[in-house]
Amino acid sequence: MESLFDSAAEQATPQPLAVRMRPRTLDEVIGQRHLLGPGTPLRRLVESEAPMSLFLWGPPGTGKTTLAYVVSNVTKRRFVEVSAVSAGVKDVRAAIEQARNELGMSGRQTVLFVDEVHRFNKAQQDALLPAVENRWVTFIGATTENPFFSVISPLLSRSLLLTLESLTDDDIRAVLERAAADERGLAGRATLTPEALDHLVRLAGGDARRSLTYLEAAALLEDEITVEVVERAVDKAAVRYDRQGDQHYDVISAFIKSMRGSDADAALHYLARMVEAGEDPRFIARRIVIFASEDVGMADPTCLQTAVAVAQAVQLIGLPEAQINLAHAVIHCALAPKSNAVVKAIGAAAGDVRRGLIGQVPVHLRDAHYPGAAKLGSGEGYKYPHDFDHGLVRQDYAPEQVRQRRYYEPTRHGAEAPVADRWAKIRDFLRGT
């Protein structure tokens, strides 16, 4: 139970603008239109007296806590918030027991909101199951991580999963304009120039909470908020990128796909996002080295040389200067001719091996350097290519089971075109076709 001193302290401490501007009804919520329409599960939850459990999955600042608060406020249910960062099994069970007592004594239901629920371990998530299954609480779990990877199946299967989207620029603009004018916000005490409003929208990156934090910081400096005031209040936009979470995989995926699509500008954008967010440059360099063979290959063999050199430069130099080396490799990879013939070739060969198409190594290719090899016939009949014209000699190299298989099928992109011509002639000669 909170003490009188706790309550007095809370009243004396002004709440952040983002908290003061938290919507009180679903109609006040900006964005997430796909979740707020008539007949949607969220509407039914608010309009119904029956408890319901759900997960809210989306990027930071998209309204997960807000929606949980609105459900509690509109339905007049107790709102109990548990942070998965600091709470343990004991805290979860205590919150559930208190909710059961409240339900039994007064009939009042409880919204149990668990923020960052993906941080709960299995035991902590197991502790939630009885309350969800028996509907002792309306459970709402908020997560920025993919719940299919971070939430136990029994808990997920008993709950609705709602996906929140990043707010659009128009959504963020509406949030800022409301906060500037609303009595709960700045109440018109500060004015925003159109340019400053646009700048705040850009800095927010779809995060409503961030936009309000920046607006509040700017309003503390001047009554007229210009671009210059915003820049003084906010040194630079915090990059939303979690090295351990979904954003990590989304950004690196977009980075690779932008290079594959030959869009050097987009690839450099994602590189900058990773570097600014503190991503390990060695990880980025490794991905570029892989890309050089997987997506460029023989279409530009020098691409791999650049990638390896940059990986070494990253080890030698480190950030911040190594970002120049990384950019060098990204531009080379993005603008190089593309070929996935190398990765397709090894994939086809590995597929045959997995299917059991292995066979014996031809006798004439076997190692003949150990004592007793001659008695086994190993190496007998081997023809040394350098003893023949053009360094080529017709003999069997592959096991019989895969002798007619074709793995490397070069493209005609970039430097691979002459390779394709040469390989076609060599293959025909070796196989006598």
C-alpha positions in Angstrom: 0.0 0.0 0.0 1.3 3.5 -0.9 2.0 5.8 2.0 0.7 9.4 2.4 4.3 10.5 1.7 4.3 8.6 -1.6 1.0 10.2 -2.7 2.2 13.7 -1.7 5.5 13.2 -3.6 3.6 12.1 -6.7 1.3 15.1 -6.5 4.3 17.5 -6.1 6.1 16.0 -9.1 4.7 17.2 -12.4 3.8 14.3 -14.7 5.6 14.1 -18.1 3.7 15.6 -21.0 3.4 12.1 -22.6 1.6 10.9 -19.4 -0.7 13.9 -19.1 -1.8 13.6 -22.8 -2.6 9.9 -22.5 -6.0 9.3 -24.2 -8.9 8.5 -21.8 -11.2 6.8 -24.4 -10.7 4.9 -27.6 -12.0 7.8 -29.6 -9.1 9.9 -28.3 -6.5 7.4 -29.5 -4.6 8.6 -32.6 -3.6 5.9 -35.1 -4.1 2.1 -35.0 -7.3 2.5 -37.0 -7.2 -1.2 -37.9 -7.7 -2.0 -34.2 -10.3 0.6 -33.2 -13.1 0.1 -35.7 -16.6 -1.2 -34.8 -16.7 -4.9 -34.0 -12.9 -5.2 -33.5 -11.7 -7.3 -30.6 -10.5 -4.2 -28.8 -13.8 -2.5 -29.1 -15.6 -5.7 -27.9 -13.3 -5.8 -24.9 -14.1 -2.2 -23.9 -17.8 -2.7 -24.5 -18.1 -6.1 -22.8 -18.0 -6.9 -19.1 -16.3 -10.2 -19.7 -12.6 -10.4 -19.0 -10.4 -11.0 -22.0 -6.6 -11.5 -22.3 -4.5 -10.0 -25.1 -1.0 -9.2 -26.2 -0.2 -5.9 -27.7 2.8 -6.2 -30.0 4.4 -3.3 -31.7 7.3 -0.8 -31.8 8.0 1.6 -28.9 5.7 4.7 -28.7 2.8 3.2 -30.6 0.3 3.2 -27.7 0.5 -0.2 -26.0 0.4 1.3 -22.5 -2.1 3.8 -23.6 -4.5 1.2 -24.9 -4.2 -0.8 -21.7 -5.0 2.3 -19.6 -8.0 3.1 -21.8 -9.4 -0.3 -21.3 -9.1 0.1 -17.6 -10.5 3.7 -17.6 -13.5 3.1 -19.8 -14.5 -0.2 -18.1 -13.9 1.1 -14.6 -11.6 -1.8 -13.8 -8.6 -1.5 -11.5 -5.4 -0.9 -13.3 -2.4 -2.7 -12.0 0.9 -2.4 -13.8 3.8 -4.8 -13.5 7.1 -4.2 -15.2 8.7 -7.4 -16.4 12.1 -5.7 -16.0 11.9 -5.7 -12.2 9.1 -8.0 -11.1 9.5 -11.6 -10.1 7.2 -14.6 -9.7 6.3 -13.4 -6.2 5.2 -10.0 -7.5 3.1 -11.6 -10.2 1.3 -13.9 -7.8 0.7 -11.1 -5.3 -0.9 -9.0 -8.0 -3.1 -11.9 -9.0 -4.1 -12.7 -5.5 -5.0 -9.1 -4.8 -7.1 -9.1 -8.0 -8.9 -12.3 -6.9 -9.7 -10.7 -3.5 -11.0 -7.6 -5.1 -13.2 -9.6 -7.5 -14.5 -11.7 -4.6 -15.2 -8.9 -2.2 -16.5 -6.1 -4.5 -17.0 -7.8 -7.8 -14.6 -5.3 -9.4 -12.4 -6.6 -12.1 -8.7 -5.8 -12.6 -6.7 -5.1 -15.7 -3.3 -6.6 -15.1 -0.9 -4.9 -17.4 2.6 -6.4 -17.9 4.9 -4.1 -19.8 7.8 -5.7 -21.7 6.3 -9.2 -21.0 8.9 -10.8 -23.3 11.4 -10.2 -20.5 9.6 -12.7 -18.3 11.2 -16.1 -18.1 9.2 -19.3 -18.4 8.5 -19.6 -14.7 7.2 -16.0 -14.5 5.0 -16.5 -17.6 3.7 -19.8 -16.1 2.6 -17.9 -13.0 0.2 -15.9 -15.2 -1.6 -18.9 -16.6 -4.1 -19.6 -13.8 -5.3 -16.0 -13.8 -5.7 -16.0 -17.6 -7.3 -19.4 -17.8 -9.8 -18.7 -14.9 -10.3 -15.1 -16.0 -9.5 -13.7 -12.6 -8.0 -10.7 -14.4 -8.1 -9.0 -17.8 -4.5 -9.6 -18.7 -2.8 -7.3 -21.2 0.8 -8.0 -22.1 2.9 -5.4 -24.0 5.9 -6.4 -26.1 8.2 -5.0 -28.7 9.4 -8.5 -29.5 7.8 -11.2 -31.6 5.6 -13.0 -29.1 5.8 -16.3 -31.1 9.5 -16.4 -30.1 9.3 -14.8 -26.6 6.0 -16.0 -25.1 5.2 -19.5 -24.0 2.6 -21.2 -26.2 0.0 -22.0 -23.5 -0.2 -18.3 -22.6 -0.3 -17.1 -26.2 -3.0 -19.6 -27.2 -5.3 -18.3 -24.4 -4.9 -14.7 -25.5 -5.7 -12.5 -28.5 -2.7 -11.0 -30.3 -3.1 -7.5 -31.6 -0.3 -6.0 -33.7 0.3 -2.2 -33.5 1.9 -0.3 -36.3 4.2 2.7 -36.2 2.3 5.9 -36.3 2.3 7.8 -39.6 3.6 11.4 -39.9 0.1 12.7 -39.9 -0.6 10.8 -36.7 2.4 12.3 -35.0 1.5 15.7 -36.2 -2.0 15.3 -34.7 -0.5 14.2 -31.4 1.8 17.2 -31.3 -0.9 19.7 -32.2 -3.3 18.3 -29.6 -0.6 18.5 -26.9 0.3 22.1 -27.8 -3.4 23.2 -27.5 -4.9 20.9 -24.9 -5.4 22.0 -21.3 -3.7 18.9 -20.1 -0.7 19.7 -22.3 0.9 23.1 -23.0 -2.5 24.8 -23.1 -1.3 27.2 -25.8 1.5 28.6 -23.7 4.0 27.7 -26.4 3.6 28.1 -30.2 5.1 25.8 -32.8 6.2 27.2 -36.2 5.3 24.9 -39.1 8.9 24.2 -39.7 9.4 23.1 -36.1 6.4 20.9 -36.2 7.7 19.2 -39.4 11.1 18.8 -37.7 9.5 17.2 -34.6 7.6 14.8 -36.8 10.8 13.7 -38.5 12.6 13.3 -35.3 9.8 11.2 -33.8 10.2 8.3 -36.3 6.7 7.1 -35.7 7.1 7.2 -31.9 4.4 9.4 -30.2 6.0 9.3 -26.8 9.3 10.5 -28.2 7.6 13.3 -30.1 5.9 14.6 -26.9 9.2 14.3 -24.9 11.0 16.4 -27.5 8.1 18.9 -27.6 8.2 19.2 -23.8 11.9 19.8 -23.8 11.6 22.5 -26.4 8.8 24.2 -24.6 11.0 24.6 -21.5 13.4 26.7 -23.5 11.2 29.1 -25.4 7.6 30.1 -25.8 8.0 30.2 -29.5 9.3 26.8 -30.7 11.4 27.1 -33.9 13.6 24.5 -35.6 16.6 26.1 -33.8 14.9 25.6 -30.4 14.1 22.0 -31.2 17.7 21.4 -32.2 18.9 22.9 -28.9 16.5 20.8 -26.9 17.3 17.6 -28.8 20.9 16.9 -29.7 19.9 14.3 -32.2 17.2 11.7 -32.8 17.6 8.6 -30.8 17.8 5.7 -33.3 15.1 3.1 -32.6 17.1 -0.1 -33.0 17.4 -2.9 -30.5 20.5 -5.0 -31.1 18.8 -8.0 -29.5 15.3 -7.6 -30.8 13.1 -7.6 -33.8 14.4 -4.2 -35.0 17.8 -5.7 -35.2 16.7 -8.4 -37.6 14.4 -6.0 -39.6 17.2 -3.5 -40.2 19.9 -6.0 -41.1 17.3 -7.7 -43.4 16.5 -4.3 -45.1 20.3 -3.6 -45.3 21.0 -6.8 -47.2 18.0 -6.6 -49.5 18.9 -3.0 -50.4 22.4 -4.0 -51.4 20.9 -7.0 -53.3 18.5 -4.6 -55.1 21.5 -2.3 -56.0 20.1 0.7 -54.1 23.3 2.1 -52.6 21.5 5.0 -51.0 19.0 2.8 -49.1 21.9 0.5 -48.0 23.9 3.4 -46.7 20.8 4.6 -44.7 20.5 1.2 -43.0 24.2 1.1 -42.4 24.1 4.5 -40.7 21.2 3.3 -38.5 23.1 0.4 -37.3 26.3 2.3 -36.7 24.5 5.1 -34.9 22.7 2.6 -32.7 26.0 1.0 -31.6 25.9 -2.2 -33.6 29.1 -4.2 -33.5 30.9 -3.1 -36.8 32.4 -6.6 -37.0 28.9 -8.1 -37.3 28.2 -5.7 -40.2 31.5 -6.5 -41.9 30.8 -10.2 -41.6 27.4 -9.8 -43.3 29.0 -7.8 -46.1 31.6 -10.6 -46.6 28.9 -13.2 -46.9 26.9 -10.9 -49.3 29.9 -10.6 -51.6 29.9 -14.3 -52.4 26.2 -14.9 -51.9 24.8 -12.1 -54.1 27.7 -10.9 -56.2 29.9 -13.9 -56.6 31.7 -14.3 -59.9 29.9 -11.4 -61.5 32.5 -9.2 -59.7 35.1 -11.3 -57.9 36.8 -8.1 -56.6 33.8 -7.5 -54.4 34.9 -10.2 -52.0 38.4 -8.8 -51.9 36.9 -5.4 -50.9 34.7 -7.0 -48.3 37.5 -9.0 -46.7 39.8 -5.9 -46.8 37.1 -3.9 -45.1 36.5 -6.6 -42.4 40.3 -6.4 -41.7 40.2 -2.6 -41.6 37.3 -2.7 -39.1 39.5 -4.8 -36.8 42.5 -2.5 -37.3 40.8 0.9 -37.1 37.5 0.6 -35.2 34.7 3.1 -35.1 34.1 5.9 -35.8 36.6 5.9 -38.7 35.7 2.4 -39.8 32.3 3.5 -40.9 34.0 5.0 -43.9 35.5 1.6 -44.8 32.1 -0.1 -44.2 30.5 2.5 -46.5 33.1 1.7 -49.2 32.2 -2.0 -49.1 28.5 -1.3 -49.1 28.7 1.0 -52.2 30.9 -1.6 -54.0 28.5 -4.5 -53.2 25.4 -2.5 -54.0 26.6 -1.3 -57.4 28.3 -4.5 -58.5 26.7 -6.8 -61.0 24.6 -9.4 -59.2 24.8 -13.2 -59.4 23.6 -15.9 -57.0 25.0 -18.7 -59.0 27.6 -19.5 -56.3 25.1 -20.0 -53.5 22.8 -21.9 -55.8 25.7 -24.2 -56.9 26.7 -25.2 -53.3 23.0 -25.5 -52.4 22.4 -28.0 -55.2 25.5 -30.0 -54.4 24.7 -30.1 -50.7 21.2 -31.2 -51.5 22.4 -34.2 -53.5 24.8 -35.1 -50.6 21.9 -35.0 -48.1 19.8 -37.2 -50.4 22.6 -39.8 -50.3 24.1 -39.2 -53.7 27.6 -39.6 -52.5 29.4 -42.6 -54.1 33.0 -43.7 -54.0 35.8 -41.4 -54.9 37.2 -42.6 -58.3 40.3 -44.8 -57.7 42.6 -42.6 -59.8 41.8 -39.6 -57.6 42.4 -41.2 -54.3 45.4 -40.3 -52.1 48.5 -42.3 -53.2 51.1 -40.8 -50.8 50.7 -43.2 -47.8 52.5 -46.6 -47.5 50.4 -49.3 -49.0 48.3 -47.1 -51.2 49.8 -48.6 -54.3 48.7 -52.1 -53.2 45.1 -50.7 -53.1 45.5 -49.2 -56.5 44.9 -45.7 -55.2 46.0 -43.0 -57.6 46.6 -45.5 -60.4 45.8 -44.0 -63.8 45.6 -40.4 -62.6 46.4 -37.9 -65.4 48.2 -34.8 -64.3 46.5 -31.8 -66.1 49.6 -29.7 -66.4 51.1 -32.3 -68.7 48.4 -31.7 -71.3 47.6 -28.8 -73.6 45.7 -26.0 -72.0 46.1 -27.7 -68.6 43.0 -29.8 -69.4 42.6 -33.6 -69.6 39.5 -35.7 -70.0 39.0 -38.1 -67.0 36.3 -38.8 -64.5 36.4 -36.5 -61.5 33.0 -36.9 -59.8 31.6 -40.1 -58.3 29.5 -42.1 -60.8 26.2 -41.2 -59.1 26.6 -37.5 -59.7 28.8 -37.5 -62.8 26.2 -35.9 -65.0 24.9 -33.5 -62.4 25.3 -29.7 -63.2 25.7 -27.5 -60.1 27.4 -24.3 -61.2 25.2 -22.5 -63.7 26.8 -19.1 -64.2 24.8 -16.0 -65.2 25.8 -13.6 -67.9 26.0 -10.7 -65.5 29.2 -8.6 -65.3 32.5 -10.6 -65.2 30.6 -13.9 -65.0 29.7 -13.8 -68.7 33.2 -14.8 -70.0 33.3 -17.3 -67.1 30.1 -18.8 -68.4 31.6 -19.2 -71.8 34.8 -20.8 -70.6 32.9 -23.2 -68.2 30.6 -24.3 -71.0 33.6 -25.3 -73.1 35.4 -27.0 -70.2 32.3 -28.9 -69.2 31.7 -30.1 -72.7 35.3 -31.2 -73.1 35.5 -33.1 -69.8 32.2 -34.9 -70.4 32.9 -35.6 -74.0 29.7 -33.9 -75.2 
